[in-house]
Amino acid sequence: MVTQECVSRGDIYFVALNPTRGSEIRKTRPCVVVSPDELNAHLRTFIVAPLTTGGHPYPFRVRCSFDGKDGHVVADQLRAVDRERLVRRLGSLSETTLNELLAVLQAMFAV
């Protein structure tokens, strides 16, 4: 569990997502933090999007490469998670991929 570490937008953490229901992405897996740093500095919860190497390239999924694997950021499965679900920091998305993800989120929410 990550206790006092500063969590930033674009960071990738191994996150314990279980328990889940239905079609929610499950198990402990890499997730990218998408909540803004202004929130991350003050709250115990973070908004994350899971990463997957499987699945289909749906319109709201962003291609990414991380840790030598190709996959997608699953922007259609955003979750708010407590700090206690963060297992460990794995790295961060490239600036290009993060900007693409943020553009997809803007399109999803029409902002």
N, CA and C atoms as a LAMMPS dump frame, in Angstrom:
ITEM: TIMESTEP
0
ITEM: NUMBER OF ATOMS
333
ITEM: BOX BOUNDS ff ff ff
-5.0000000000000000e+02 5.0000000000000000e+02
-5.0000000000000000e+02 5.0000000000000000e+02
-5.0000000000000000e+02 5.0000000000000000e+02
ITEM: ATOMS id mol type element x y z
1 1 1 N 0.841 -1.189 0
2 1 2 C 0 0 0
3 1 3 C 0.882 1.247 0
4 2 1 N 0.499 2.218 -0.792
5 2 2 C 1.197 3.495 -0.861
6 2 3 C 0.646 4.377 0.252
7 3 1 N 1.5 4.869 1.136
8 3 2 C 0.988 5.639 2.272
9 3 3 C 1.163 7.142 2.095
10 4 1 N 2.374 7.628 2.064
11 4 2 C 2.609 9.072 2.034
12 4 3 C 3.1 9.587 0.683
13 5 1 N 3.302 8.693 -0.252
14 5 2 C 3.851 9.063 -1.552
15 5 3 C 2.944 10.063 -2.275
16 6 1 N 3.558 11.025 -2.96
17 6 2 C 2.815 11.999 -3.757
18 6 3 C 2.348 11.315 -5.043
19 7 1 N 1.055 11.341 -5.29
20 7 2 C 0.465 10.705 -6.466
21 7 3 C 0.149 11.796 -7.482
22 8 1 N 0.582 11.598 -8.732
23 8 2 C 0.407 12.616 -9.768
24 8 3 C -0.36 12.073 -10.963
25 9 1 N -1.052 12.983 -11.656
26 9 2 C -1.741 12.615 -12.897
27 9 3 C -0.711 12.032 -13.869
28 10 1 N -1.071 10.924 -14.479
29 10 2 C -0.177 10.262 -15.429
30 10 3 C 0.642 9.145 -14.817
31 11 1 N 0.719 9.1 -13.48
32 11 2 C 1.43 8.004 -12.81
33 11 3 C 0.689 6.694 -13.049
34 12 1 N 1.448 5.62 -13.155
35 12 2 C 0.864 4.289 -13.278
36 12 3 C 1.171 3.524 -12.003
37 13 1 N 0.12 2.996 -11.395
38 13 2 C 0.232 2.217 -10.163
39 13 3 C -0.371 0.834 -10.376
40 14 1 N 0.16 -0.139 -9.667
41 14 2 C -0.489 -1.433 -9.548
42 14 3 C -1.612 -1.211 -8.545
43 15 1 N -2.871 -1.437 -8.948
44 15 2 C -4.037 -1.116 -8.121
45 15 3 C -4.877 -2.375 -7.891
46 16 1 N -5.237 -2.617 -6.643
47 16 2 C -6.1 -3.748 -6.279
48 16 3 C -7.554 -3.347 -6.527
49 17 1 N -8.129 -3.784 -7.638
50 17 2 C -9.478 -3.372 -8.028
51 17 3 C -10.586 -4.243 -7.432
52 18 1 N -10.26 -5.445 -6.993
53 18 2 C -11.29 -6.322 -6.409
54 18 3 C -11.721 -5.798 -5.048
55 19 1 N -12.962 -5.976 -4.639
56 19 2 C -14.015 -6.712 -5.333
57 19 3 C -14.678 -5.86 -6.416
58 20 1 N -15.166 -6.54 -7.433
59 20 2 C -15.853 -5.875 -8.537
60 20 3 C -17.195 -6.563 -8.759
61 21 1 N -17.975 -6.004 -9.677
62 21 2 C -19.267 -6.583 -10.042
63 21 3 C -19.382 -6.639 -11.558
64 22 1 N -20.102 -7.613 -12.059
65 22 2 C -20.455 -7.682 -13.473
66 22 3 C -19.273 -7.557 -14.414
67 23 1 N -19.334 -6.589 -15.307
68 23 2 C -18.328 -6.415 -16.36
69 23 3 C -17.191 -5.475 -15.984
70 24 1 N -17.116 -5.061 -14.718
71 24 2 C -16.023 -4.184 -14.289
72 24 3 C -14.693 -4.923 -14.403
73 25 1 N -13.659 -4.205 -14.832
74 25 2 C -12.322 -4.798 -14.897
75 25 3 C -11.896 -5.158 -13.487
76 26 1 N -11.391 -6.368 -13.345
77 26 2 C -11.081 -6.881 -12.003
78 26 3 C -9.606 -7.181 -11.834
79 27 1 N -9.279 -7.633 -10.701
80 27 2 C -7.984 -8.079 -10.187
81 27 3 C -7.036 -6.909 -9.944
82 28 1 N -5.84 -7.222 -9.527
83 28 2 C -4.818 -6.197 -9.317
84 28 3 C -4.1 -5.997 -10.638
85 29 1 N -4.109 -4.761 -11.133
86 29 2 C -3.548 -4.479 -12.454
87 29 3 C -3.037 -3.049 -12.516
88 30 1 N -2.231 -2.746 -13.524
89 30 2 C -1.775 -1.363 -13.697
90 30 3 C -2.945 -0.442 -14.042
91 31 1 N -2.935 0.734 -13.435
92 31 2 C -3.927 1.773 -13.716
93 31 3 C -3.199 3.109 -13.777
94 32 1 N -3.698 3.999 -14.627
95 32 2 C -3.121 5.337 -14.726
96 32 3 C -4.007 6.313 -13.96
97 33 1 N -3.377 7.191 -13.197
98 33 2 C -4.096 8.219 -12.44
99 33 3 C -4.504 9.323 -13.413
100 34 1 N -5.81 9.641 -13.449
101 34 2 C -6.294 10.698 -14.336
102 34 3 C -6.826 11.91 -13.57
103 35 1 N -7.005 11.776 -12.273
104 35 2 C -7.473 12.926 -11.492
105 35 3 C -6.376 13.99 -11.447
106 36 1 N -6.77 15.268 -11.408
107 36 2 C -5.783 16.35 -11.419
108 36 3 C -4.98 16.422 -10.123
109 37 1 N -3.76 16.91 -10.245
110 37 2 C -2.855 17.002 -9.097
111 37 3 C -3.44 17.839 -7.961
112 38 1 N -4.268 18.843 -8.301
113 38 2 C -4.888 19.679 -7.271
114 38 3 C -5.772 18.836 -6.349
115 39 1 N -6.443 17.839 -6.891
116 39 2 C -7.247 16.925 -6.069
117 39 3 C -6.368 15.889 -5.387
118 40 1 N -5.416 15.355 -6.135
119 40 2 C -4.555 14.293 -5.604
120 40 3 C -3.797 14.734 -4.355
121 41 1 N -3.478 16.018 -4.269
122 41 2 C -2.712 16.532 -3.132
123 41 3 C -3.542 16.611 -1.85
124 42 1 N -4.871 16.609 -1.987
125 42 2 C -5.717 16.856 -0.818
126 42 3 C -6.667 15.724 -0.453
127 43 1 N -6.89 14.788 -1.361
128 43 2 C -7.852 13.719 -1.102
129 43 3 C -7.156 12.376 -0.931
130 44 1 N -7.849 11.449 -0.301
131 44 2 C -7.336 10.073 -0.166
132 44 3 C -7.792 9.194 -1.325
133 45 1 N -8.618 9.748 -2.208
134 45 2 C -9.093 8.985 -3.354
135 45 3 C -8.533 9.57 -4.642
136 46 1 N -8.413 8.69 -5.632
137 46 2 C -7.863 9.071 -6.932
138 46 3 C -8.745 8.472 -8.017
139 47 1 N -8.871 9.172 -9.123
140 47 2 C -9.599 8.627 -10.262
141 47 3 C -8.572 7.96 -11.163
142 48 1 N -8.818 6.684 -11.473
143 48 2 C -7.866 5.915 -12.271
144 48 3 C -8.574 5.274 -13.456
145 49 1 N -7.784 4.97 -14.485
146 49 2 C -8.247 4.2 -15.635
147 49 3 C -7.346 2.975 -15.745
148 50 1 N -7.936 1.78 -15.816
149 50 2 C -7.128 0.566 -15.9
150 50 3 C -6.414 0.441 -17.242
151 51 1 N -5.314 -0.296 -17.234
152 51 2 C -4.602 -0.65 -18.452
153 51 3 C -4.865 -2.119 -18.734
154 52 1 N -4.944 -2.469 -20.015
155 52 2 C -5.136 -3.863 -20.394
156 52 3 C -4.321 -4.185 -21.637
157 53 1 N -3.889 -5.425 -21.736
158 53 2 C -3.208 -5.884 -22.952
159 53 3 C -4.177 -6.671 -23.819
160 54 1 N -5.369 -6.938 -23.313
161 54 2 C -6.378 -7.675 -24.073
162 54 3 C -7.491 -6.76 -24.509
163 55 1 N -8.587 -7.363 -24.913
164 55 2 C -9.756 -6.575 -25.277
165 55 3 C -9.679 -6.019 -26.682
166 56 1 N -10.642 -5.187 -26.992
167 56 2 C -10.773 -4.614 -28.324
168 56 3 C -10.445 -3.123 -28.293
169 57 1 N -9.984 -2.589 -29.421
170 57 2 C -9.658 -1.152 -29.482
171 57 3 C -10.903 -0.291 -29.685
172 58 1 N -11.741 -0.201 -28.672
173 58 2 C -12.947 0.612 -28.741
174 58 3 C -12.579 2.092 -28.864
175 59 1 N -13.534 2.929 -29.326
176 59 2 C -13.23 4.348 -29.559
177 59 3 C -12.672 5.105 -28.357
178 60 1 N -13.085 4.744 -27.147
179 60 2 C -12.613 5.48 -25.981
180 60 3 C -11.482 4.76 -25.255
181 61 1 N -10.727 3.965 -25.977
182 61 2 C -9.548 3.293 -25.417
183 61 3 C -8.318 3.824 -26.13
184 62 1 N -7.325 4.188 -25.342
185 62 2 C -6.122 4.838 -25.872
186 62 3 C -4.988 3.822 -25.932
187 63 1 N -4.401 3.675 -27.118
188 63 2 C -3.258 2.769 -27.268
189 63 3 C -2.096 3.277 -26.428
190 64 1 N -1.392 2.321 -25.819
191 64 2 C -0.218 2.699 -25.042
192 64 3 C 0.776 1.547 -25.021
193 65 1 N 2.011 1.88 -24.739
194 65 2 C 3.057 0.89 -24.495
195 65 3 C 3.617 1.194 -23.124
196 66 1 N 3.704 0.139 -22.31
197 66 2 C 4.241 0.32 -20.969
198 66 3 C 4.884 -0.971 -20.516
199 67 1 N 6.05 -0.845 -19.938
200 67 2 C 6.768 -1.993 -19.391
201 67 3 C 6.979 -3.08 -20.447
202 68 1 N 7.262 -2.647 -21.681
203 68 2 C 7.536 -3.581 -22.767
204 68 3 C 6.316 -4.258 -23.356
205 69 1 N 5.122 -3.817 -22.99
206 69 2 C 3.892 -4.433 -23.494
207 69 3 C 3.028 -3.384 -24.175
208 70 1 N 2.357 -3.795 -25.254
209 70 2 C 1.395 -2.932 -25.927
210 70 3 C 0.006 -3.217 -25.384
211 71 1 N -0.784 -2.17 -25.242
212 71 2 C -2.134 -2.355 -24.722
213 71 3 C -2.958 -1.104 -24.885
214 72 1 N -3.933 -0.951 -23.997
215 72 2 C -4.846 0.189 -24.038
216 72 3 C -5.11 0.711 -22.633
217 73 1 N -5.322 2.019 -22.559
218 73 2 C -5.883 2.624 -21.355
219 73 3 C -7.394 2.546 -21.539
220 74 1 N -8.076 1.933 -20.591
221 74 2 C -9.518 1.695 -20.706
222 74 3 C -10.258 2.88 -20.074
223 75 1 N -10.388 3.952 -20.857
224 75 2 C -10.985 5.189 -20.348
225 75 3 C -12.472 5.027 -20.041
226 76 1 N -13.107 3.995 -20.598
227 76 2 C -14.529 3.775 -20.331
228 76 3 C -14.77 3.001 -19.032
229 77 1 N -13.693 2.728 -18.271
230 77 2 C -13.837 2.032 -16.985
231 77 3 C -13.174 2.829 -15.86
232 78 1 N -13.371 4.142 -15.859
233 78 2 C -12.822 4.986 -14.795
234 78 3 C -13.363 4.55 -13.441
235 79 1 N -12.506 4.662 -12.421
236 79 2 C -12.923 4.335 -11.049
237 79 3 C -12.267 5.285 -10.079
238 80 1 N -12.998 5.585 -9.017
239 80 2 C -12.392 6.289 -7.885
240 80 3 C -11.912 5.211 -6.924
241 81 1 N -10.648 5.297 -6.522
242 81 2 C -10.088 4.302 -5.606
243 81 3 C -9.428 5.008 -4.43
244 82 1 N -9.493 4.384 -3.277
245 82 2 C -8.834 4.898 -2.087
246 82 3 C -7.333 4.633 -2.18
247 83 1 N -6.558 5.457 -1.51
248 83 2 C -5.102 5.304 -1.461
249 83 3 C -4.7 3.88 -1.054
250 84 1 N -5.512 3.234 -0.206
251 84 2 C -5.187 1.886 0.262
252 84 3 C -5.184 0.853 -0.859
253 85 1 N -5.845 1.145 -1.983
254 85 2 C -5.851 0.208 -3.114
255 85 3 C -4.584 0.308 -3.97
256 86 1 N -3.802 1.374 -3.8
257 86 2 C -2.564 1.533 -4.572
258 86 3 C -1.496 0.628 -3.969
259 87 1 N -1.027 -0.339 -4.748
260 87 2 C -0.05 -1.308 -4.255
261 87 3 C 1.361 -0.75 -4.373
262 88 1 N 1.727 -0.301 -5.581
263 88 2 C 3.051 0.299 -5.777
264 88 3 C 3.077 1.065 -7.102
265 89 1 N 3.958 2.06 -7.155
266 89 2 C 4.118 2.859 -8.372
267 89 3 C 4.958 2.074 -9.367
268 90 1 N 4.515 2.066 -10.627
269 90 2 C 5.221 1.342 -11.678
270 90 3 C 5.941 2.265 -12.647
271 91 1 N 5.518 3.526 -12.71
272 91 2 C 6.106 4.463 -13.671
273 91 3 C 5.079 5.512 -14.052
274 92 1 N 5.149 5.971 -15.299
275 92 2 C 4.176 6.963 -15.759
276 92 3 C 3.978 6.839 -17.265
277 93 1 N 2.836 7.337 -17.729
278 93 2 C 2.559 7.378 -19.161
279 93 3 C 3.46 8.406 -19.818
280 94 1 N 3.74 8.216 -21.084
281 94 2 C 4.469 9.244 -21.822
282 94 3 C 3.58 10.48 -21.914
283 95 1 N 4.191 11.627 -22.079
284 95 2 C 3.424 12.875 -22.171
285 95 3 C 2.46 12.835 -23.354
286 96 1 N 2.907 12.262 -24.471
287 96 2 C 2.061 12.162 -25.662
288 96 3 C 0.82 11.318 -25.388
289 97 1 N 1.011 10.158 -24.759
290 97 2 C -0.119 9.271 -24.46
291 97 3 C -1.045 9.899 -23.429
292 98 1 N -0.485 10.562 -22.425
293 98 2 C -1.313 11.229 -21.421
294 98 3 C -2.168 12.314 -22.072
295 99 1 N -1.587 13.109 -22.955
296 99 2 C -2.356 14.158 -23.634
297 99 3 C -3.47 13.564 -24.489
298 100 1 N -3.184 12.44 -25.155
299 100 2 C -4.214 11.764 -25.948
300 100 3 C -5.339 11.257 -25.04
301 101 1 N -4.975 10.691 -23.896
302 101 2 C -5.969 10.207 -22.935
303 101 3 C -6.839 11.354 -22.423
304 102 1 N -6.228 12.478 -22.083
305 102 2 C -6.997 13.626 -21.587
306 102 3 C -7.948 14.154 -22.661
307 103 1 N -7.526 14.122 -23.93
308 103 2 C -8.402 14.547 -25.028
309 103 3 C -9.591 13.592 -25.17
310 104 1 N -9.35 12.295 -25.01
311 104 2 C -10.433 11.307 -25.065
312 104 3 C -11.417 11.546 -23.923
313 105 1 N -10.905 11.821 -22.729
314 105 2 C -11.789 12.089 -21.586
315 105 3 C -12.629 13.341 -21.823
316 106 1 N -12.026 14.375 -22.411
317 106 2 C -12.796 15.585 -22.731
318 106 3 C -13.909 15.262 -23.717
319 107 1 N -13.611 14.445 -24.721
320 107 2 C -14.631 14.062 -25.704
321 107 3 C -15.73 13.217 -25.059
322 108 1 N -15.34 12.303 -24.172
323 108 2 C -16.323 11.445 -23.497
324 108 3 C -17.323 12.256 -22.687
325 109 1 N -16.818 13.262 -21.991
326 109 2 C -17.665 14.037 -21.098
327 109 3 C -18.123 15.356 -21.713
328 110 1 N -17.802 15.576 -22.978
329 110 2 C -18.238 16.758 -23.722
330 110 3 C -17.925 18.052 -22.984
331 111 1 N -16.673 18.165 -22.515
332 111 2 C -16.25 19.391 -21.827
333 111 3 C -15.172 20.098 -22.608
